[in-house]
Amino acid sequence: MVTINVALLLGVIAILLLRRPVAARKRGDTLMVMIILLVIGVLIAPTALGEAITNGMSQLANNISQWAS
């Protein structure tokens, strides 16, 4: 049985859409890419990878805020 990781599939679709020339892009295409990337984020967030990314970004934000103050 073959299983498909939906987040990976949406990532491949987003990369293919973003590789198209910028001048030929329409608002609908840009909106579709943004929606796909948002769905990828929602799918990855509850996984261990998503939690690791969230923890890493929060540590980075804390370090930057401590450095700036």
Summary of the structure (lengths in Angstrom):
residues: 69
radius of gyration: 16.3
end to end distance: 54.7
largest distance: 54.7
contacts: 137
relative contact order: 0.10
helix: 75%
strand: 0%
